[in-house]
């Protein structure tokens, strides 16, 4: 297990800590007489650390040439777990409407299923620029909403950021579906063309055998 993969696993480990910090209102720490850390600030710190591992593991894997199959599989799973857990917890504390969380999480499952189907067909759907922008906007939006739990002045900005996330999520999902449909459409056309050619070849072979049989009968007569 290399260091980038360890960071990915650490991000998964952060998920239950994040949920606990967000939904348990009695969690708090007194570092000194003048510093008090409430559960929402703790949740913000955990989420930012987890998001930092997302940026760091990919960068280090490419820089150190330690890109592995395990890391490639775990990284998107860890991302989706982190974002989904944060959104569900925010719905629990009534900081985010449930329908927005459903839209964003549903998009993640839909695109993941789409990529799985494409991979089974031998086609890899690469992450688009909109998809990467969506991930960044999710991190920013969740951070702003977490700040809004303590500071009401951030709540309007948090709501706006969540709608920005929905826009990027839906737009990038449409892009993925268009890529998938184009590839599958071309694949079906090529497969159908190949089947027609094979069927035509069988017909020609059958005709040739029939003509040879007829010629043989004529000679014997």
Secondary structure in CASP SS format (residue, H / E / C, confidence):
PFRMAT SS
TARGET T0000
AUTHOR 0000-0000-0000
METHOD secondary structure of the structure
MODEL  1
X C 1.00
X C 1.00
X H 1.00
X H 1.00
X H 1.00
X H 1.00
X H 1.00
X H 1.00
X H 1.00
X H 1.00
X H 1.00
X H 1.00
X H 1.00
X H 1.00
X H 1.00
X H 1.00
X H 1.00
X H 1.00
X H 1.00
X H 1.00
X H 1.00
X H 1.00
X H 1.00
X C 1.00
X C 1.00
X C 1.00
X C 1.00
X C 1.00
X E 1.00
X E 1.00
X E 1.00
X E 1.00
X C 1.00
X C 1.00
X E 1.00
X E 1.00
X E 1.00
X C 1.00
X H 1.00
X H 1.00
X H 1.00
X H 1.00
X H 1.00
X H 1.00
X H 1.00
X H 1.00
X H 1.00
X H 1.00
X H 1.00
X H 1.00
X H 1.00
X H 1.00
X H 1.00
X H 1.00
X H 1.00
X H 1.00
X H 1.00
X H 1.00
X H 1.00
X H 1.00
X H 1.00
X H 1.00
X H 1.00
X C 1.00
X C 1.00
X C 1.00
X C 1.00
X C 1.00
X H 1.00
X H 1.00
X H 1.00
X H 1.00
X H 1.00
X H 1.00
X H 1.00
X H 1.00
X H 1.00
X H 1.00
X H 1.00
X H 1.00
X H 1.00
X H 1.00
X H 1.00
X H 1.00
X H 1.00
X H 1.00
X H 1.00
X H 1.00
X H 1.00
X H 1.00
X H 1.00
X H 1.00
X C 1.00
X C 1.00
X C 1.00
X C 1.00
X C 1.00
X H 1.00
X H 1.00
X H 1.00
X H 1.00
X H 1.00
X H 1.00
X H 1.00
X H 1.00
X H 1.00
X H 1.00
X H 1.00
X H 1.00
X H 1.00
X H 1.00
X H 1.00
X H 1.00
X H 1.00
X H 1.00
X H 1.00
X H 1.00
X H 1.00
X H 1.00
X H 1.00
X C 1.00
X C 1.00
X C 1.00
X C 1.00
X C 1.00
X C 1.00
X C 1.00
X C 1.00
X H 1.00
X H 1.00
X H 1.00
X H 1.00
X H 1.00
X H 1.00
X H 1.00
X H 1.00
X H 1.00
X H 1.00
X H 1.00
X H 1.00
X H 1.00
X H 1.00
X H 1.00
X H 1.00
X H 1.00
X H 1.00
X H 1.00
X H 1.00
X H 1.00
X H 1.00
X C 1.00
X H 1.00
X H 1.00
X H 1.00
X H 1.00
X H 1.00
X H 1.00
X H 1.00
X H 1.00
X H 1.00
X H 1.00
X H 1.00
X H 1.00
X H 1.00
X H 1.00
X H 1.00
X H 1.00
X H 1.00
X H 1.00
X H 1.00
X H 1.00
X H 1.00
X H 1.00
X H 1.00
X H 1.00
X H 1.00
X H 1.00
X H 1.00
X H 1.00
X H 1.00
X H 1.00
X H 1.00
X H 1.00
X H 1.00
X H 1.00
X H 1.00
X H 1.00
X H 1.00
X H 1.00
X H 1.00
X H 1.00
X H 1.00
X H 1.00
X H 1.00
X H 1.00
X H 1.00
X H 1.00
X H 1.00
X H 1.00
X H 1.00
X H 1.00
X H 1.00
X H 1.00
X H 1.00
X H 1.00
X H 1.00
X H 1.00
X H 1.00
X H 1.00
X H 1.00
X H 1.00
X H 1.00
X H 1.00
X H 1.00
X H 1.00
X H 1.00
X H 1.00
X H 1.00
X H 1.00
X H 1.00
X C 1.00
END
